[in-house]
């Protein structure tokens, strides 16, 4: 198939389409002209011969030729007609006997044919034999009974069929003319084909040129010589391609920036505890007479910083695990109401310590196919945030609900809320709304990023609504049935 890859070329396909689109009408016109001329020429020749035969049929009756074929006038007309149209004329009486054959080979013989019999009954025929190159036609020889000739059996004005004129005329002149016309038409057709090839080549190149420009701009972006969005807008199709590429490129730039920011944040977050530990350790090493109380205080601070470093590392490892394929989910049937009660029971001591009232509202019983560990992680992080970022004396409410397809977990707090312009950023890794306040509260800034990853692994969604001074509501929506 590699050898035939050129068949997949859009330029080649456009060339073929344009060429065929022009060639087919040209061939149709070519054949139509030849066929039209042939039909017209045959029709004119047939009418001419038929008119001549009609005149001759009247003369045959006038000169009583069917009884006495010795009339020089009629014989001369027969010979003239035969020579004029390069054909043959036979005079046949109503007894199917050939009275006169201009070829002189069938005189006196009988002619029994379907065409002659039909003509004696009033049906004239004409046939064009293209293969053998002749036209055959019949004309009845009729006599209208006059008053003198009328009898009791045959009334005046009766049309009597006395015989048939059977003629065949050559179409050599028509064939020769058609051949001349065909030769000229073929020359014109060759010129048209050459023009079609040139036009198809030109148009195919012009039509594909916008795609070539897109390729060049993409190559520039790929090589790093340009980071500008694509600007090719010739066709709607190229606009769609350019728009999709620009959107993808913007996402890639954002992802790259996010990666650099993430590396920077990780470095900062990991470096901060280490810096604190180093400062505390250096203080202890440089002072030989450190009181025991100060020594214990410094060691406690060092332990706290090490625990903070350990939590950051564990959270990062959790993110790495969550970034793996969803097939790694350990799906089981879980009672979401019971799981929520267990987690809230675990979190209530922390809530009481922060003077927060923690409440579970179960609107209906929910049993779902989920990874219990990861859903526990989602609930724990959301409830922990609802406690940490709440106000003393506030409330944190967890609501469990479901419909026929999804179950919902809603965590609402009465804290300070999140500014609207920062709602889209809170799920980013290491992002903190109020960094100074967050430092007092603690945490790694990875909780919501972990939560979103766990929800997305379950093909679910998580959204947040918040009002400054009133609090925030996080809503998780996950399918009840696990996707296969």
C-alpha positions, 0 to 999 in steps of 0.5 A: 500500500505504501507504493500507492500512497499518491492515490490518497493525495487530495490534489490528485483527487481534485485533478481527477474530479475536475478532469472527469467533470469536464470530460464527460460533458465533452464526450456527451456533446461529441456523441450527441453531435454525431448522433444528431447529425446522423438521425437528421440526415437519415430522416431527410433522406427518408422523406426525400425518397418517400416523396419521390416514391409517392409521386412515382406511385401516382404515375404508375397508376396514371400510365397503368404500369402495373398492367403494362410495364413498357412505359418509357416515362415511368421506366426513366423515372425509376432509373433516375430515382435509382441512380439519384439515391444510389439505390434499388427500386422494385414495383410489386403488384397486389399479387406480390409479383415483381413487375419491375426491378431497377437492378433487373435481377428479380423481374417476374419473381414473387416477393413475399415479405412482412413489409410488403404485405403490411404495406398492401394493407396501408402500413408504410414502413422505413428501416435504417440499417446502420451496419449495412449502410442503407435505408429501406422503405415501402410506399403503397400504390393506391388508386381512388375509384372514380365515377366511371370505374365504380361498380355495385361492389366498389363505390366511388371514392374507394381507395384500392391498394394496387401494389407496393413500391419497395426501395432501398437507398444507400447511406454512403454519403451520410456515412462519409459526412459523418466520418469527416465530422467525426475526424474534426470532432476528435481533433476538437476533443483532443484540444478540449482534453489538453485544455481540461488537463491544464485547467484541472492541474491549475485548479487542483493546485489553487484549491489545495494551496490553503492546505499547503499554507496550513502545513507550512505554518504548522511546520513553523510551529513544530520547528519552534520558529513561530508560536503565532496562531494559524491564520489561513481562512480561505475556506470554511473547511480550512477555518475549521481546521485552523480553529481546531488547531489553534484551540489545541495549540492554546491548550498545549501552550496552557498545558506547557505553562501549567507544567512549568508552573507545576514544576516550579510549585513542586520545587517551592513546596518541597524546598520550603520545609527543607529550608526550615529544617536546615535553618532550625538544624543550623541554629542548633549546631551553631549554638553550643548552649541551647536550652533544653526547652528551645532544643525540644521546640526546634525539634518539634518544628523540624518534625512538623516540617518533615511531616509536611514534606511527607504529606506533600510527597504522599499527595504527589504520589497519589496524583501520579496513581490517579493519573493512570488509566481508569482500568486500574479502578477497583470497582465494587458495590458500595453503599454511598450513604453508609460510606458518607456516615463513616467519613463524617464520623471520622471527621467530626472530632476535627469539626468540633475542634474548629467549632463547626457543625457537621451534618449528613443529609440522605435524600435517598438510599444510594448504592453504586459501582465505584472504587470505594477508596477513591470515593472516600478520598473525594469525600474526605478532601471535600469535607476537610476543606469545608471544615478548614475554610469555614468560620467558627460556629459555621456549618458543613452539610453533606447531601447524598442524592441520586436519579436513575443514572447518577448519584450526587454528593453535595458538600456545602459550607458557610465559610468566606467563599471563593472569588468568582474569578478564581473558581476556574483555578481552584482545581489546579495543583498547588493553587490556593485562593488566599495564600497567606490564610492557607499557610496558617491553615496548612495543607499542600494545595493538592487536595482538590486536584486529587479530588477532581482526578478521582471523580474524572476516573469515575467518568463523573463531574465536579462543579463549585458554586460560591458566594463571597461571605456566604460560603461554597458548595461542591457538587460531585456527580458520578454514574451509578453503574460503572462504565465497562 
